[in-house]
Amino acid sequence: MSEMKSIIFFDGVCNLCNASIDFIIQRDSDDTFLVGALQDELSREILDEFEVDKNYLDSLVLLESGEIFYRSTAALKISKNLSGLWPALYPLIYLPKWLRDPVYDWIARNRYRWFGKKSTCRLPSPEEKAKFLSKENMHTAIPAAV
C-alpha cells in the first residue's frame, strides 16, 4: 500500500494562497499532497473531525499523519517535501513558533490588501484535478472515510 497523502487546506478566495498552491503543485514531484479550499464542504467535514474552527481562514492548515499543523509549522513541513532547494528551509522549524509565526501572521493579516481576493473559490484545471481533494481521491489521504 502506498503512503497516505497529506492534505493542504488553503483560503480558496485568497490570491496569494492560490498562487502558493500553484507553486506547491508544481514542486510536488513525489505526489505527496492533496489540496482543498478551507471553504469547501468536503474540507470542512474533514476539518470538523479534527475540531478546526469552521471560521478559521487565517493560515494554511496541513493534515499530515493524522495531525493538524498551522501557520509557519505547516509551511515548513510542506517545504520539506517540495522539489528543488525548498527542503533547505525546513531546519527553521527548530526556531520557536513565537519567532516564526509573527512574520506569517503579518502576511496573513495583509494578504487580501496586498494580493487581492476572488469572489469565489478557485476550481482546478483538468490537469490539476487529481491534486484537489474530492470524494474520489480522499481515500488516499484519510485511512477511514469521514
CORMO-V376441 format. One record per residue. N is the residue number from 0. RES is the residue in one letter. OMEGA is omega in whole degrees, -180 to 180 (* if undefined). BURIAL is + if it has 16 or more other C-alpha atoms within 10 Angstrom, else -. Layout:
n:N res:RES omega:OMEGA burial:BURIAL
n:N res:RES omega:OMEGA burial:BURIAL
This chain:
n:0 res:M omega:-180 burial:-
n:1 res:S omega:179 burial:-
n:2 res:E omega:-180 burial:-
n:3 res:M omega:179 burial:+
n:4 res:K omega:172 burial:+
n:5 res:S omega:178 burial:+
n:6 res:I omega:175 burial:+
n:7 res:I omega:176 burial:+
n:8 res:F omega:-175 burial:+
n:9 res:F omega:177 burial:+
n:10 res:D omega:-172 burial:+
n:11 res:G omega:180 burial:+
n:12 res:V omega:-178 burial:+
n:13 res:C omega:179 burial:+
n:14 res:N omega:178 burial:+
n:15 res:L omega:-179 burial:+
n:16 res:C omega:178 burial:+
n:17 res:N omega:177 burial:+
n:18 res:A omega:178 burial:-
n:19 res:S omega:179 burial:-
n:20 res:I omega:175 burial:+
n:21 res:D omega:179 burial:-
n:22 res:F omega:-179 burial:-
n:23 res:I omega:-179 burial:+
n:24 res:I omega:-179 burial:+
n:25 res:Q omega:-176 burial:-
n:26 res:R omega:179 burial:+
n:27 res:D omega:-174 burial:+
n:28 res:S omega:179 burial:-
n:29 res:D omega:178 burial:-
n:30 res:D omega:-177 burial:-
n:31 res:T omega:-168 burial:+
n:32 res:F omega:159 burial:+
n:33 res:L omega:178 burial:+
n:34 res:V omega:178 burial:+
n:35 res:G omega:178 burial:+
n:36 res:A omega:177 burial:+
n:37 res:L omega:-178 burial:+
n:38 res:Q omega:-176 burial:+
n:39 res:D omega:-178 burial:+
n:40 res:E omega:180 burial:-
n:41 res:L omega:177 burial:+
n:42 res:S omega:180 burial:+
n:43 res:R omega:179 burial:+
n:44 res:E omega:-180 burial:-
n:45 res:I omega:-178 burial:+
n:46 res:L omega:175 burial:+
n:47 res:D omega:178 burial:-
n:48 res:E omega:-179 burial:-
n:49 res:F omega:176 burial:-
n:50 res:E omega:175 burial:-
n:51 res:V omega:-179 burial:-
n:52 res:D omega:-179 burial:-
n:53 res:K omega:-177 burial:-
n:54 res:N omega:-176 burial:-
n:55 res:Y omega:178 burial:-
n:56 res:L omega:-170 burial:+
n:57 res:D omega:-175 burial:+
n:58 res:S omega:162 burial:+
n:59 res:L omega:173 burial:+
n:60 res:V omega:-180 burial:+
n:61 res:L omega:172 burial:+
n:62 res:L omega:-176 burial:+
n:63 res:E omega:178 burial:+
n:64 res:S omega:177 burial:-
n:65 res:G omega:179 burial:-
n:66 res:E omega:178 burial:-
n:67 res:I omega:177 burial:+
n:68 res:F omega:-178 burial:+
n:69 res:Y omega:167 burial:+
n:70 res:R omega:-174 burial:+
n:71 res:S omega:178 burial:+
n:72 res:T omega:178 burial:+
n:73 res:A omega:-178 burial:+
n:74 res:A omega:-179 burial:+
n:75 res:L omega:177 burial:+
n:76 res:K omega:176 burial:+
n:77 res:I omega:-178 burial:+
n:78 res:S omega:-179 burial:+
n:79 res:K omega:-176 burial:-
n:80 res:N omega:-179 burial:+
n:81 res:L omega:177 burial:+
n:82 res:S omega:-179 burial:-
n:83 res:G omega:-178 burial:-
n:84 res:L omega:-175 burial:-
n:85 res:W omega:177 burial:-
n:86 res:P omega:179 burial:-
n:87 res:A omega:177 burial:-
n:88 res:L omega:-173 burial:-
n:89 res:Y omega:179 burial:+
n:90 res:P omega:175 burial:-
n:91 res:L omega:179 burial:-
n:92 res:I omega:180 burial:-
n:93 res:Y omega:172 burial:-
n:94 res:L omega:179 burial:-
n:95 res:P omega:180 burial:-
n:96 res:K omega:-178 burial:-
n:97 res:W omega:173 burial:-
n:98 res:L omega:-175 burial:-
n:99 res:R omega:-170 burial:+
n:100 res:D omega:179 burial:-
n:101 res:P omega:177 burial:-
n:102 res:V omega:178 burial:-
n:103 res:Y omega:-178 burial:+
n:104 res:D omega:180 burial:-
n:105 res:W omega:177 burial:-
n:106 res:I omega:-179 burial:+
n:107 res:A omega:-180 burial:+
n:108 res:R omega:-174 burial:-
n:109 res:N omega:-171 burial:-
n:110 res:R omega:-180 burial:+
n:111 res:Y omega:-179 burial:+
n:112 res:R omega:-177 burial:-
n:113 res:W omega:-171 burial:-
n:114 res:F omega:179 burial:-
n:115 res:G omega:179 burial:-
n:116 res:K omega:179 burial:+
n:117 res:K omega:179 burial:-
n:118 res:S omega:178 burial:-
n:119 res:T omega:178 burial:-
n:120 res:C omega:179 burial:+
n:121 res:R omega:174 burial:-
n:122 res:L omega:-179 burial:-
n:123 res:P omega:173 burial:-
n:124 res:S omega:177 burial:-
n:125 res:P omega:180 burial:-
n:126 res:E omega:-177 burial:-
n:127 res:E omega:-171 burial:-
n:128 res:K omega:-179 burial:-
n:129 res:A omega:180 burial:-
n:130 res:K omega:-178 burial:+
n:131 res:F omega:-180 burial:+
n:132 res:L omega:177 burial:+
n:133 res:S omega:177 burial:+
n:134 res:K omega:-177 burial:-
n:135 res:E omega:-174 burial:-
n:136 res:N omega:-178 burial:-
n:137 res:M omega:177 burial:+
n:138 res:H omega:178 burial:-
n:139 res:T omega:-177 burial:+
n:140 res:A omega:-175 burial:+
n:141 res:I omega:-177 burial:+
n:142 res:P omega:178 burial:-
n:143 res:A omega:-178 burial:-
n:144 res:A omega:179 burial:-
n:145 res:V omega:* burial:-
